[in-house]
Amino acid sequence: MTIVPESAIAELISAEAAFDAVEATFGAMARGDAYNFPVIREAIGHADALYGFKSGFDRAGLHLGLKSGGYWPGNDAKGLTNHQSTVFLFDADTGRARAVVGGNLLTALRTAAASAVSIRHLARRDAKVLGMIGAGHQSAFQMRAAAAQRDFEKVIGWNFHPEMLSRLEETAAELGLPFEGVELDQLGAEADVIITITSSFAPTLLDAHVRPGTHLACMGTDTVGKQEVEAAILARATVFTDEVAQSVTLGEAQHAVKAGLIDEADVQKIGDVINGDHPGRTTDEEITLFDGTGVGLQDLAVAAAAVEIAIERGIATEVAF
Ligand code: NAD
């Protein structure tokens, strides 16, 4: 069995490698070659922790396994990350344990890769301004992965907690892009691509803010009740997602479906666009919206890539198991 610790992930997996793994996974899901098993998430009644599993099988990539993880709010005080994840991979032919892989950085990389995949396939080619809503841990990863997809000339951002905007400014500087903190109406008026990555439970971006031609990647809503954008936007947009069942129950689309503005059949699989089975954006005026809910297969794909690279470079730790 191979062990790849959290500390090794940064040097093993680039944003590009994560992009390729996630794009292939979404394609396999849309072809019916890969599926996610039901998610388990429990409040365990200890340390205020939420703990659970995301798992699945990709018959094309032969990725079988699970991500075990959750949220421990007291970790910060102990100098640890509140979100803790570990990926376990199994041999699809024998069921034997194949690898244990640190999953914290991989989670950020695979989430950023998902919105980047949506931008590559759905944003207008001439997109120049990237709008960021959210300035938490994930936002920097999101901005870096997005910046690789179009020739952005500028990043503008808004955050519920304005004091956190410095993270966006620093990340933009790292990318050699100017950054400006703006109000939401200016963000909607100027941005060609908007990423939302917040833990909000009420809409931040309103329908009136969004102009024709915009691509939105809504990445924060991964739980029943969370919401980042007004449901009316989804009625105006062509809506795409990683997994339709999650999108309409716990993703951004849950609210538009509940309000009767769209139904499940209106939500398209991003994998169909990747596979050439859906045209994606068809006009420059169309609003496209990717509802990125996050699936276990993304975790398995990036973890398997990390294992493969670690073995190739001869730095994987092998244990008899
Ligand atoms: P974080 O705690 O570091 O940052 C939270 C962000 O949400 C900050 O920008 C904060 O200002 C903002 N926020 C907090 N309360 C708000 C409110 N009431 N209204 C508007 N904004 C508010 O979190 P993070 O690690 O950056 O994750 C952000 C979100 O992304 C979380 O909801 C997380 O569950 C979700 N997430 C989704 C996926 C996926 O695959 N879709 C993967 C990882 C994380």
Residues whose N, C-alpha, C, O or C-beta is under 5 A from the ligand:
A	BS01	NAD	T111 G134 A135 G136 H137 Q138 S139 N159 F160 H161 I197 T198 S199 S200 F201 M219 G220 D222 G292 T293 G294
